[in-house]
Amino acid sequence: MILSKEKLKKIEEYFNQTYVPENIPGFSVLVEQENNEIYYYETGLIDVNRKRNLNRDSIFRIYSMTKPITSISIMMLLEKGLINISDEVEKFIPEWEELSVYQSGSFENLITEPPKRKMIIKDLLMHRSGLTYDFEETSFVQKIYLKEEIKIARAKEKRSADQYIKKLADIPLAFSPGEYFNYSISTDILGFIIERITNMTLEDYFKKYIFEPLEMNDTFFQIPNNKIDRLATCYIFDQTNDKYIVEDDFEKSSYREKPSCYSGGGGLLSTIDDYMKFCKLLQNKGATNNLNIIGSRTADFMMSNHLEKDIDLYDIAKGKWGTNIGKGVGFSLGGSVVIDPIKNMSLRSKDEFSWGGAASTQFWVDPKERISVVFMTQMLGNPLSNEMREDLRTLVYQALI
């Protein structure tokens, strides 16, 4: 089946009527099929106060769309024999030899027990480690993260990777590794492990092995001064007053500074075209522009569903993935994988690999229809982010003829 360019124009009609500018100030969307651009559209602003237009080369905070880049970096180390997904995490982080699991109690009187088994690299890749996020209200451990300022991505508290690792050694896990799926700082820890294995910063590793080979020249942890004027201002939705307000102004952005540690879970900036280059790498099973980054078998392995048979995220996830959006959806070594579109009640293809970012960004790679999609905007705390993502998928797939 091929995508109709004419039918894809329903995206701009629907999104402008439904979401812009009341819910998001603007957006861009890029759709490819068979590695060819089929549709691109942009509208609105990246800065409401200064009336700066959103352009094709606008630079966005991609937050958790950083995660698949970290995952593919782990796969590259796997191919070199430097890591196995079955390795115990303490092999690379000996500070974590005696982790505990939260049972009950308060800050002053924590009751814990030893984990039922050791945490392995696969647990980190699949968010089944027992770690959490400071915003994931799925366990009392989240409150400890808030109290101890365990944030990592764009944290105001300036800690090094080693300082975070040491701090986390004393904080209990929310559950024993492997028991549940819980969205977490797991991928940040993978970034720290990459640095320990390679003796390179994550920034240098990404640049040498991914960004430069793929010519992703506008993807980085810290924005160069000569590209500041292309950086979007980031907004956050104030649900109490039903409006959005500035969360990170581009001129004063923390992304102008070198981070105290590099967040493999949420630290990157990128453009729509740069991220599509990464999607092409995934779509082509590890190769692009006659260049092989990882082997096709490794790419397939990474993007395959790794949940147990007859289990989806709805069954095992804490938090929002344990709701209806997790039905028919599995998890790979770095993103969600559709295992049953009918159960998911969507037009999505089986084996679609995808993830999104906190500021309402989104991508997916559909190997069946050879479709890749990247969506960029800049709105945190968006109450309609799930609806927007579902609508975008429906509007892309209705264009197949």
Secondary structure, 3 states (H helix, E strand, C coil): CCECHHHHCHHHHHHHHHCCCCCCCEEEEEEEECCEEEEEEEEEEEECCCCEECCCCCEEECHHHHHHHHHHHHHHHHHCCCCCCCCEHHHCCHHHCCCCEEEEECCCCEEEECCCCCCEHHHHHCCCCCCCCCCCCCCHHHHHHHHHCCCCCCCCCCCCHHHHHHHHHCCCECCCCCCCECCCCHHHHHHHHHHHHHCCCHHHHHHHHHHHHHCCCCCECCCCHHHHHHECCEEEEECCCCEEEEEECHHHCHHHCCCCCCCCCCCCEECHHHHHHHHHHHHCCCEECCEECCCHHHHHHHHCCCCCCCCCHHHHECHHHHCHHHCCEEECCCCEEECCHHHHCCCCCCCCEEEECCCCCEEEEECCCCEEEEEECCEECCCCHHHHHHHHHHHHHCCEC
